[in-house]
Amino acid sequence: MLLTMQTMGFLLLQEVGFDAITMWNQMGFLAKAVVVILFIMSAWSIGVMIDRLIAFNAAKTQSRQFAPAVAGALREGKLDEAIKIADRYKKSHLAKVVVAGLQEFKAHQLSSEISGETIEASKRALERAEAIVHAELKRGVSSLATIGSTGPFVGLFGTVVGIVNAFKGIASEKAAGLGAVAGGISEALVTTAIGLFVAIPAVMMFNYFTNKVEAFDIEMNNSSSELLDYFIKRSQAARRA
């Protein structure tokens, strides 16, 4: 008896058709629209992931090369050389911040005596640069949070549409068997699965990128503090001279 029921179920699945093309053809307009929207969301999130991974990797690599090079130039008091070094590392988040402070400091350094206003102006330039670089690093990351939070609900909408179609199948065939509801239920499950498939990687990568941006922020804050300390020491040395 059990073998007979399993055989009948297998034949029914073959008859209904649960391959991707068959399920797509069985979907209604709304269900197909949900699937298309989910695939667009998935493509967008993948694009953001690739873009941020490339940007973060370049920033990390160039910053490792930039830090010792600019530190050597500053130890020798060569501000112009330090600015040139920073200009060579366009993708380094540290270089973008440091060069802003160095340029502001150099622009206000009109005499051998370095005033407090010069240091304050450099500090403001560093803060502005940090805010700009922070915004650049977070570009597109918030969209991952949006996709991660809305993806399951979009899939759930497709689930509701599939269940409605399943009930329509029951009403049209005047029966409540598996054959009457299989198409609608499969349609509902497919949209739910796609919604989760889109949302889970987006949430995971959003958390990863958020942690990376926080780490970059700490590095930029530390570099700004060290550069301000350098300006203060240079000011003190100029006063003693």
C-alpha positions as CSV (number, residue, x, y, z in Angstrom):
1,M,0.0,0.0,0.0
2,L,2.8,2.4,1.0
3,L,4.7,1.6,-2.2
4,T,1.6,2.2,-4.2
5,M,1.1,5.7,-2.6
6,Q,4.7,6.6,-3.2
7,T,4.4,5.6,-6.8
8,M,1.3,7.7,-7.2
9,G,2.9,10.7,-5.6
10,F,6.0,10.4,-7.9
11,L,3.8,10.2,-11.0
12,L,1.8,13.2,-9.8
13,L,5.0,15.2,-9.3
14,Q,6.1,14.3,-12.8
15,E,2.7,15.3,-14.2
16,V,2.7,18.7,-12.4
17,G,6.3,19.4,-13.2
18,F,8.6,20.9,-10.7
19,D,11.5,22.0,-12.9
20,A,12.3,25.7,-13.1
21,I,10.9,26.2,-16.6
22,T,7.6,24.5,-15.8
23,M,7.1,26.3,-12.5
24,W,7.9,29.6,-14.3
25,N,5.3,28.9,-16.9
26,Q,2.7,28.0,-14.2
27,M,3.2,31.2,-12.3
28,G,0.8,34.0,-12.6
29,F,1.7,37.6,-13.6
30,L,2.1,38.8,-10.0
31,A,4.3,35.8,-9.0
32,K,6.5,36.4,-12.0
33,A,6.8,40.1,-11.1
34,V,7.9,39.1,-7.6
35,V,10.6,36.8,-8.9
36,V,11.9,39.4,-11.3
37,I,12.0,42.0,-8.5
38,L,13.9,39.5,-6.3
39,F,16.4,38.8,-9.0
40,I,17.0,42.5,-9.6
41,M,17.5,43.0,-5.8
42,S,20.0,40.1,-5.9
43,A,21.9,41.5,-8.8
44,W,22.1,44.9,-7.1
45,S,23.4,43.4,-3.9
46,I,26.0,41.3,-5.7
47,G,27.2,44.4,-7.5
48,V,27.5,46.3,-4.2
49,M,29.3,43.4,-2.6
50,I,31.9,43.2,-5.4
51,D,32.4,47.0,-5.6
52,R,32.9,47.3,-1.8
53,L,35.2,44.2,-1.6
54,I,37.4,45.7,-4.3
55,A,37.4,49.2,-2.7
56,F,38.1,47.9,0.8
57,N,40.9,45.6,-0.4
58,A,42.5,48.4,-2.3
59,A,42.2,50.8,0.7
60,K,43.7,48.2,3.0
61,T,46.6,47.4,0.7
62,Q,47.5,50.9,-0.2
63,S,47.2,52.1,3.4
64,R,49.8,49.5,4.5
65,Q,52.2,50.9,1.9
66,F,51.4,54.5,2.6
67,A,51.7,54.6,6.4
68,P,55.5,53.8,6.7
69,A,56.3,55.9,3.6
70,V,54.6,59.1,4.9
71,A,55.9,58.5,8.5
72,G,59.5,58.6,7.2
73,A,58.9,61.8,5.3
74,L,57.3,63.5,8.4
75,R,60.2,62.4,10.6
76,E,62.5,64.3,8.3
77,G,60.2,67.3,8.3
78,K,59.5,67.1,4.5
79,L,55.9,68.2,4.3
80,D,56.0,68.5,0.5
81,E,57.4,65.0,0.1
82,A,54.6,63.7,2.5
83,I,51.9,65.3,0.4
84,K,53.4,63.9,-2.8
85,I,53.5,60.4,-1.2
86,A,49.8,60.8,-0.2
87,D,48.9,61.8,-3.7
88,R,50.3,58.5,-5.0
89,Y,47.9,56.4,-2.9
90,K,44.5,57.6,-4.2
91,K,42.6,54.6,-2.9
92,S,44.0,54.7,0.6
93,H,41.6,56.0,3.2
94,L,44.5,57.1,5.4
95,A,46.1,59.0,2.6
96,K,42.9,60.9,1.8
97,V,42.7,62.1,5.4
98,V,46.4,62.8,6.0
99,V,46.8,64.8,2.8
100,A,43.9,67.0,3.7
101,G,45.5,67.9,7.1
102,L,48.9,68.4,5.5
103,Q,47.6,70.7,2.8
104,E,45.7,72.8,5.3
105,F,48.7,73.0,7.6
106,K,51.0,74.0,4.8
107,A,48.5,76.6,3.5
108,H,48.4,78.3,6.9
109,Q,52.1,78.0,7.7
110,L,53.1,81.5,6.5
111,S,55.9,82.0,9.0
112,S,58.3,80.0,11.1
113,E,56.0,80.4,14.1
114,I,53.0,78.0,14.0
115,S,49.9,79.5,15.6
116,G,47.1,77.7,17.4
117,E,44.8,78.8,14.7
118,T,46.8,76.8,12.2
119,I,46.5,73.6,14.2
120,E,42.8,74.2,14.6
121,A,42.3,74.7,10.9
122,S,44.2,71.5,10.2
123,K,42.1,69.7,12.8
124,R,38.9,70.9,11.0
125,A,40.3,69.8,7.7
126,L,41.1,66.3,9.1
127,E,37.5,66.0,10.4
128,R,36.0,67.1,7.1
129,A,38.2,64.6,5.3
130,E,37.2,61.8,7.7
131,A,33.5,62.5,7.1
132,I,33.9,62.5,3.4
133,V,36.0,59.3,3.3
134,H,33.5,57.6,5.7
135,A,30.6,58.4,3.3
136,E,32.7,57.0,0.4
137,L,33.4,53.8,2.3
138,K,29.7,53.3,3.2
139,R,28.5,54.0,-0.4
140,G,25.9,51.3,-1.3
141,V,26.3,49.4,2.0
142,S,22.9,50.7,3.3
143,S,21.2,49.2,0.3
144,L,22.3,45.8,1.5
145,A,20.4,46.4,4.7
146,T,17.4,47.5,2.8
147,I,17.5,44.4,0.6
148,G,18.2,42.1,3.5
149,S,15.2,43.4,5.4
150,T,12.7,43.6,2.5
151,G,13.7,40.5,0.5
152,P,11.8,38.0,2.8
153,F,8.7,40.2,2.7
154,V,8.8,40.4,-1.1
155,G,9.1,36.6,-1.1
156,L,6.2,36.4,1.4
157,F,4.1,38.5,-1.0
158,G,4.8,35.9,-3.7
159,T,3.8,33.2,-1.2
160,V,0.5,34.8,-0.5
161,V,-0.1,35.1,-4.3
162,G,0.8,31.4,-4.7
163,I,-1.6,30.3,-2.0
164,V,-4.4,32.4,-3.6
165,N,-3.7,30.6,-6.9
166,A,-3.8,27.3,-5.1
167,F,-7.3,28.1,-3.8
168,K,-8.3,29.1,-7.3
169,G,-7.1,25.7,-8.5
170,I,-9.3,24.1,-5.9
171,A,-12.3,26.1,-6.9
172,S,-11.8,25.6,-10.6
173,E,-11.3,21.8,-10.4
174,K,-13.9,21.3,-7.7
175,A,-11.5,19.2,-5.8
176,A,-9.0,19.5,-2.9
177,G,-6.5,17.0,-3.9
178,L,-2.7,17.4,-4.3
179,G,-3.0,18.0,-8.0
180,A,-5.3,21.0,-7.5
181,V,-3.0,22.8,-5.1
182,A,0.5,21.6,-6.2
183,G,1.1,24.3,-8.7
184,G,0.1,27.1,-6.4
185,I,2.0,25.7,-3.4
186,S,5.2,25.2,-5.5
187,E,4.8,28.8,-6.7
188,A,4.5,30.0,-3.1
189,L,7.5,28.0,-1.9
190,V,9.7,29.2,-4.8
191,T,9.2,32.9,-4.1
192,T,9.8,32.3,-0.4
193,A,13.0,30.5,-1.1
194,I,14.3,33.1,-3.5
195,G,13.4,35.9,-1.0
196,L,15.5,34.1,1.6
197,F,18.3,33.4,-0.9
198,V,18.5,37.2,-1.7
199,A,18.2,38.4,1.9
200,I,20.6,36.2,3.9
201,P,23.8,37.0,1.9
202,A,22.8,40.7,1.9
203,V,22.5,40.8,5.7
204,M,25.7,38.9,6.2
205,M,27.7,41.2,3.9
206,F,26.1,44.3,5.4
207,N,27.3,43.3,8.9
208,Y,30.8,42.5,7.4
209,F,31.1,45.8,5.6
210,T,29.8,47.7,8.6
211,N,32.5,46.2,10.8
212,K,35.1,47.0,8.1
213,V,34.0,50.7,7.9
214,E,34.2,50.9,11.7
215,A,37.7,49.6,11.6
216,F,38.7,52.1,8.9
217,D,37.2,54.9,11.0
218,I,39.4,53.9,14.0
219,E,42.4,53.9,11.7
220,M,41.5,57.4,10.3
221,N,40.9,58.7,13.8
222,N,44.3,57.4,15.0
223,S,46.1,58.8,12.0
224,S,44.4,62.2,12.5
225,S,45.4,62.2,16.2
226,E,49.0,61.3,15.4
227,L,49.2,64.0,12.7
228,L,47.8,66.6,15.1
229,D,50.4,65.6,17.7
230,Y,53.1,66.0,15.0
231,F,51.8,69.5,14.3
232,I,51.8,70.4,18.0
233,K,55.4,69.1,18.4
234,R,56.5,71.1,15.3
235,S,54.8,74.2,16.8
236,Q,56.6,73.8,20.1
237,A,59.9,73.2,18.3
238,A,59.3,76.4,16.3
239,R,58.6,78.4,19.4
240,R,61.8,77.1,21.1
241,A,63.8,78.0,18.0
